[in-house]
């Protein structure tokens, strides 16, 4: 497995029952079971092609009795009878992740632990978590093959967490640590936002709301990088 998947695996607690939504060849469930960390998993995907690949890999690993392969959208493949503790959703946009979680929530399907890796829109994911009484317990930022990934582990709580705007935007744990990968990511984002602001100001019909938003984000990024 690559660094991103290994980092996700490290966030999974021992002995839990997991559902890997949008599974990637079922690499993660296979590794978690082979390592002895867990003994049961559901690997689910909306597309038949990737799921066929996952099924083949699971069979080759000799784990067909421990990894259940299911075809379907989001968490619609999971029921209360599955007794899933931990849901993993990785490699999707933040909006799609929150939509998947929302759909399950509307169907009164909740999970103790969520391990999430949005490839964009991380702020929206953190906002959804806090609004639905999930407490962020761990975060990690990893760089691999020219991409930066933010990993979030959240656990259901009795009370709502109060995160600041900066914590929602940058991540409470990542903001505290501010490691080199974090700084590299946000230096890149600062350049992107500055270029975007220049182009927005050049437009004939200026979108003042968008301009204000980008200016606000630039100030936040500069504040974090200079702090």
C-alpha positions in Angstrom: 0.0 0.0 0.0 1.1 3.6 -0.5 1.7 6.2 2.2 -1.8 7.6 2.1 -3.5 4.2 2.6 -1.0 3.2 5.3 -1.8 6.5 7.1 -5.5 5.8 6.9 -4.9 2.2 8.2 -3.0 3.6 11.2 -6.1 5.7 12.2 -8.3 2.6 12.4 -8.8 1.2 16.0 -8.0 -2.4 16.7 -10.9 -5.0 16.6 -13.5 -2.8 14.9 -15.8 -3.7 12.1 -15.2 -1.3 9.2 -16.9 -0.3 6.0 -14.6 1.1 3.2 -16.8 3.2 1.0 -15.5 3.8 -2.5 -13.0 1.0 -1.9 -9.7 1.0 -3.9 -9.1 -2.6 -4.9 -10.0 -3.4 -1.3 -6.4 -2.7 -0.5 -7.2 -1.1 2.9 -9.5 -3.9 4.3 -7.1 -6.5 3.0 -4.1 -4.9 4.8 -6.1 -4.3 8.0 -7.2 -8.0 8.2 -3.8 -9.4 7.1 -2.1 -7.4 9.8 -4.5 -8.7 12.4 -5.8 -5.3 13.3 -9.4 -6.2 12.4 -11.3 -9.4 11.5 -14.2 -8.1 9.4 -14.8 -5.5 6.7 -17.3 -4.4 4.1 -15.7 -3.1 0.8 -18.3 -1.1 -1.1 -18.3 0.9 -4.4 -20.9 2.4 -6.7 -19.1 1.1 -9.9 -19.1 -2.5 -10.9 -15.6 -2.4 -12.5 -13.7 -1.3 -9.5 -15.7 -3.6 -7.3 -14.9 -6.6 -9.6 -11.2 -5.7 -9.1 -11.7 -5.6 -5.4 -13.5 -8.9 -5.4 -10.6 -10.5 -7.4 -8.0 -9.1 -5.0 -10.0 -10.3 -1.9 -10.3 -13.8 -3.3 -6.6 -13.9 -4.2 -5.8 -12.9 -0.6 -7.9 -15.7 0.6 -10.1 -13.3 2.6 -13.5 -13.8 1.0 -15.0 -15.0 4.3 -13.9 -11.8 6.1 -14.4 -9.1 3.5 -17.9 -8.6 2.2 -18.0 -7.0 -1.3 -21.1 -4.8 -2.0 -22.2 -2.8 -4.9 -24.1 0.4 -4.3 -24.0 4.2 -3.7 -22.4 5.6 -0.6 -23.6 4.0 2.7 -26.8 2.6 1.2 -25.0 -0.8 1.2 -24.7 -0.8 5.0 -27.4 -1.6 7.5 -27.6 -1.6 11.3 -27.4 -5.5 11.3 -23.8 -5.1 9.9 -22.7 -3.6 13.3 -20.2 -1.4 11.6 -18.1 0.7 14.1 -15.9 2.6 11.7 -16.6 4.0 8.3 -13.7 5.0 6.0 -14.4 7.3 3.0 -11.2 8.4 1.2 -10.3 9.9 -2.2 -13.5 11.9 -2.8 -14.4 15.5 -2.8 -15.6 17.0 0.5 -19.1 17.7 -0.8 -19.6 14.1 -1.9 -18.3 12.8 1.4 -20.7 15.0 3.4 -23.6 14.1 1.0 -22.9 10.4 1.7 -22.8 11.0 5.4 -25.9 13.2 5.3 -27.9 10.5 3.3 -27.0 7.9 6.0 -27.9 10.4 8.8 -31.3 11.0 7.2 -31.8 7.2 7.3 -30.9 7.2 11.0 -27.6 5.4 10.3 -24.8 6.6 12.5 -21.3 5.3 13.2 -19.0 5.6 16.2 -15.9 6.5 14.2 -15.3 8.2 10.8 -11.9 8.1 9.0 -12.1 10.5 6.2 -9.8 11.8 3.5 -11.4 14.4 1.3 -9.2 15.4 -1.7 -10.8 18.9 -1.7 -13.3 20.8 0.5 -11.8 19.7 3.9 -13.4 22.7 5.6 -16.9 21.6 4.7 -16.2 18.1 6.0 -15.0 19.5 9.4 -18.1 21.7 9.5 -20.4 18.7 9.0 -18.6 16.8 11.7 -19.0 19.5 14.3 -22.6 20.1 13.3 -23.4 16.4 13.8 -21.6 16.1 17.2 -18.5 14.4 16.0 -15.2 15.3 17.8 -12.1 15.4 15.6 -9.6 13.1 17.5 -6.7 13.1 15.0 -5.5 14.6 11.7 -2.6 14.0 9.5 -1.3 15.7 6.3 0.7 13.6 3.9 2.3 14.4 0.5 2.6 11.7 -2.1 3.1 11.7 -5.9 2.7 15.5 -6.2 -0.5 15.6 -4.1 -1.3 16.6 -0.6 -3.9 14.7 1.5 -5.5 15.7 4.7 -6.7 12.7 6.9 -9.4 13.2 9.6 -10.5 10.8 12.3 -13.6 11.8 14.2 -15.6 10.1 17.0 -19.3 10.5 17.9 -19.7 12.7 21.0 -22.5 13.8 23.3 -21.7 17.4 22.8 -20.9 19.6 19.8 -17.3 20.7 19.4 -16.7 24.5 18.9 -14.1 25.0 16.3 -12.9 28.4 15.2 -13.1 29.5 11.6 -9.3 28.9 11.3 -9.6 25.4 12.8 -12.4 24.5 10.4 -10.4 25.8 7.5 -6.9 24.5 8.3 -7.7 21.6 10.8 -7.3 21.9 14.6 -4.5 19.4 14.9 -2.7 20.4 11.6 -2.9 24.1 12.7 -1.2 23.3 16.0 1.5 21.2 14.4 2.2 23.3 11.2 4.7 20.8 9.8 6.6 21.3 6.6 4.0 19.6 4.4 1.3 21.9 5.9 3.4 25.0 5.2 4.2 23.8 1.7 0.5 23.2 0.9 -0.6 26.6 2.2 2.2 28.5 0.5 0.9 27.0 -2.8 -2.7 27.9 -1.8 -1.6 31.5 -1.1 -0.1 31.9 -4.5 -3.2 30.4 -6.1 -5.5 32.7 -4.2 -3.4 35.8 -5.0 -3.4 34.9 -8.7 -7.2 34.3 -8.5 -7.7 37.7 -6.8 -5.7 39.4 -9.6 -7.9 37.8 -12.3 -11.1 38.6 -10.4 -10.1 42.3 -10.2 -9.3 42.4 -13.9 -12.9 41.3 -14.9 -15.2 43.8 -16.5 -18.1 42.8 -14.2 -16.5 42.3 -10.9 -17.9 39.7 -8.5 -17.5 41.7 -5.3 -18.8 38.9 -3.1 -16.2 36.4 -4.5 -13.5 39.1 -4.3 -14.2 39.7 -0.6 -14.2 35.9 0.1 -10.8 35.4 -1.6 -9.4 38.5 0.2 -10.5 37.0 3.5 -9.0 33.6 2.7 -5.7 35.3 1.7 -5.6 37.1 5.1 -6.3 33.9 7.0 -3.5 32.0 5.1 -1.0 34.8 5.6 -1.9 35.0 9.3 -1.3 31.3 9.7 2.0 31.2 7.7 3.3 34.3 9.5 2.3 33.3 13.0 
